[in-house]
C-alpha cells in the first residue's frame, strides 16, 4: 500500500494563503519545518482544525488533512512523527517532531471537548 498524502484534495495557492496568525484570537500558528519523502515541507498545526503541508517549491500545491481523518499520532524511531490515517501512514522527519507532536496532541484533545 503506498504511503502518500497526495490523495487529499490540493489547495489552490491563489485561494488559500499561508496564514501565520489566527484571525479570531490573534495568536500565531506554529510552523514546523519537516521532511516528507525527502521533500521539505512546512507544517502548520491548528489551521482551521486541520494540518496543512506547504511545499516550498512553487510547482507543488499545499495539502490539507483534517483532524477527523487522523486516527493516531506516534513518535517512532529516530526523528520520526507518524500520522496514522484510516488507510495509510504519513511519516514526517525532523528535529521539531516532539514540539509538533505535543501541539498536535493538544489540538486533538481540544477537539474532544
C-alpha positions as CSV (number, residue, x, y, z in Angstrom):
1,X,0.0,0.0,0.0
2,X,1.6,3.3,-1.0
3,X,2.2,5.8,1.8
4,X,1.4,9.2,0.4
5,X,-0.7,12.2,1.2
6,X,-1.4,13.1,-2.3
7,X,-4.8,11.5,-2.4
8,X,-6.1,14.5,-0.4
9,X,-7.5,17.5,-2.3
10,X,-4.8,20.0,-3.0
11,X,-5.3,23.7,-2.1
12,X,-5.3,26.4,-4.7
13,X,-2.4,28.8,-3.9
14,X,-4.4,31.7,-5.1
15,X,-7.4,30.8,-2.9
16,X,-5.5,29.9,0.2
17,X,-2.6,32.0,1.5
18,X,-0.2,30.8,4.2
19,X,-1.6,32.0,7.5
20,X,0.7,32.8,10.4
21,X,-1.9,34.4,12.7
22,X,-5.4,33.3,13.8
23,X,-7.9,36.0,12.8
24,X,-10.2,35.5,15.9
25,X,-7.7,35.2,18.8
26,X,-4.7,36.9,17.2
27,X,-2.3,34.2,18.2
28,X,0.4,32.9,15.9
29,X,0.3,29.4,14.4
30,X,3.4,27.3,15.0
31,X,5.1,26.4,11.7
32,X,7.3,23.3,11.8
33,X,9.9,22.6,9.1
34,X,9.8,18.8,8.4
35,X,10.6,16.4,5.6
36,X,8.2,14.0,3.9
37,X,9.6,11.6,1.2
38,X,12.8,13.6,1.3
39,X,11.0,16.8,0.4
40,X,10.9,19.8,2.6
41,X,7.5,20.8,3.9
42,X,6.2,23.5,6.2
43,X,3.6,22.0,8.6
44,X,1.0,24.3,10.2
45,X,-0.9,22.8,13.0
46,X,-4.3,24.2,14.2
47,X,-5.2,25.9,11.0
48,X,-9.0,25.6,10.8
49,X,-8.9,22.2,12.6
50,X,-6.5,20.8,10.0
51,X,-2.9,20.1,9.5
52,X,-1.6,21.9,6.4
53,X,1.5,20.9,4.5
54,X,3.1,23.7,2.4
55,X,5.6,22.7,-0.2
56,X,8.3,25.4,-0.6
57,X,8.7,24.9,-4.3
58,X,6.2,26.9,-6.4
59,X,5.4,23.9,-8.7
60,X,3.7,21.9,-5.9
61,X,0.5,22.7,-4.2
62,X,-0.3,22.7,-0.5
63,X,-2.2,19.7,1.2
64,X,-4.7,19.8,4.0
65,X,-5.5,16.9,6.3
66,X,-8.5,17.4,8.7
67,X,-8.2,16.3,12.3
68,X,-11.1,13.9,11.8
69,X,-9.0,11.8,9.3
70,X,-6.2,11.4,11.8
71,X,-6.7,8.2,13.8
72,X,-3.5,8.2,15.8
73,X,-0.2,10.1,16.2
74,X,3.0,8.3,17.1
75,X,6.6,9.1,17.8
76,X,8.8,6.5,16.2
77,X,12.4,5.8,15.7
78,X,14.9,8.5,15.1
79,X,13.3,11.8,14.5
80,X,10.1,10.4,13.1
81,X,6.5,11.6,13.7
82,X,3.8,9.4,12.2
83,X,0.2,10.5,11.4
84,X,-1.9,7.3,11.1
85,X,-4.8,7.8,8.8
86,X,-7.6,5.4,8.0
87,X,-5.8,3.7,5.1
88,X,-2.2,4.9,5.2
89,X,0.5,6.5,7.3
90,X,2.2,9.8,6.8
91,X,5.8,9.7,8.1
92,X,7.4,13.1,8.9
93,X,11.0,13.5,9.8
94,X,12.6,16.5,11.5
95,X,14.2,17.8,14.7
96,X,10.9,19.6,15.7
97,X,9.0,16.3,15.9
98,X,8.4,16.4,19.7
99,X,7.1,20.0,19.6
100,X,4.8,19.2,16.7
101,X,3.6,16.0,18.5
102,X,2.8,18.0,21.6
103,X,1.0,20.7,19.7
104,X,-0.9,18.3,17.6
105,X,-1.9,16.2,20.6
106,X,-3.1,19.3,22.4
107,X,-5.2,20.3,19.4
108,X,-6.7,16.9,19.0
109,X,-7.6,16.8,22.7
110,X,-9.3,20.2,22.4
111,X,-11.5,18.8,19.6
112,X,-12.8,16.2,22.1
113,X,-14.2,18.9,24.5
